[in-house]
Amino acid sequence: MCHSGRVDFAVHSREVGPATVIAVSGELDIHTAPDLAEVLSPALAAGQPVVVDLTDVTFMDSSGLSVFVTALKRAREAGTSLGLVIAEPRVMRVFSITGIDTLIDIHATLDSALAAT
């Protein structure tokens, strides 16, 4: 199910084993970050592991990063895990230059992220 009316952005959620996988595509910015937060919040509140697949994200700004910092806090409060899948170097750079990559589990593939849950 697409949770955004924007053509260049989509977020879909599905269950894979014990985890919720949230796949994001397009540009994650100030306009689309609230759409992702709206999907992430109840998934984390459910207390099961969450993996956010950012493989198809082409751009991410600080608004997207803020969503993940908040999500990490909520995951810890719920006693669950949050993992990310990042393939795009420009997206990974946002996490690495801020040091957030040392706080959130980041994987190169969805399979490796799911195996870590």
Residue, then its C-alpha position, 0 to 999 in steps of 0.5 A: m500500500c502506498h502511503s504518499g500521493r507523491v509520484d516520486f516517493a512511496v512507502h510500503s509495509r509487509e511482514v517477513g517472519p517476525a519482522t516488519v519490513i518497510a520499503v521506501s523509494g524515491e526522495l526522503d525529504i522534508h515533504t515525505a519524511p512525515d509519511l515514513a514516520e506515520v508508518l514507522s511509529p505503529a510498527l515500532a510500537a508493536g514491539q517486533p523488529v523493524v527493517v527499513d529498506l532504503t535500497d530504492v531511496t535516491f536522496m535523503d536530507s536531514s528530515g529523513l535522518s531525524v525520522f530514524v533518530t526518533a525511530l531508534k529511540r522508540a525501538r529502544e523504548a519498545g525493547t525491539s530492534l531497528g535495522l536499515v538497508i542502504a545501497e546508495p552511497r549518497v544516502m549512506r553518507v548522510f548517516s556516516i557524516t553525522g555518526i548515526d551509522t554507529l548507532i543504527d544497524i545498517h546492512a547492504t542487503l535485506d537478507s542480511a538485515l533480516a538475518a540480524t533480527 
